[in-house]
Amino acid sequence: MKLEYWFQNNNLMINIEKTIAMSYRTTQNKFLMRPKISYKNTDISYKLNTKILGIYIAENLKWTTHINTLRLQFCKMRYIIKSVEELLRSGLKRCLHQSKFELLVRNGMIFS
């Protein structure tokens, strides 16, 4: 009830279907607290990690999920480039490499 009141009082609306809860902890903290959270009689589920503005945040505050996602994207990009490599001149290959890398950087996937 407090959550509903706070959102209403601040003129905010949430999409309950996209809303999740996370409980952050360090490796030293062995006790994970997950109080029950509900909004308009709907329980909000907890997740171990989520994507926020292109960066994966994990409840243990480690970068493993984000790094694995980046690695997978680079592997896909490399496979595509390798597949068409023989059809491209070296300058065009370099341009393709740089453009895909810069796209990932601009989308906040790296160094954000």
BELLINJO-V178588 format. One line per field, one symbol per residue. ss: DSSP state (a for helix, b for strand, c for the rest). psi: psi as a letter, one per 30 degrees, with the letter a starting at -180 (. if undefined). burial: # if it has 16 or more other C-alpha atoms within 10 Angstrom, else .. A space follows every 50 residues. Layout:
BEGIN
ss->???
psi->???
burial->???
END
This chain:
BEGIN
ss->caaaaaaaacccccccccccbccccccccccccccccbbccbbccbccbb bbccbbbbcccccaaaaaaaaaaaaaaaaaaaaaaaaccaaaaaaaaaaa aaaaaacccccc
psi->eeeeeeeefghkkljfffklkkjkllffjfjkkilkklkhgkkklklell kjhfkkklfghlgeeeeeeeeeeeeeeeeeeeegeffkleeeeeeeeeee eeeeeeggfkg.
burial->....................##.##.............#....#.#..## ....######....##...#......#...#...........#....... ...#....##..
END
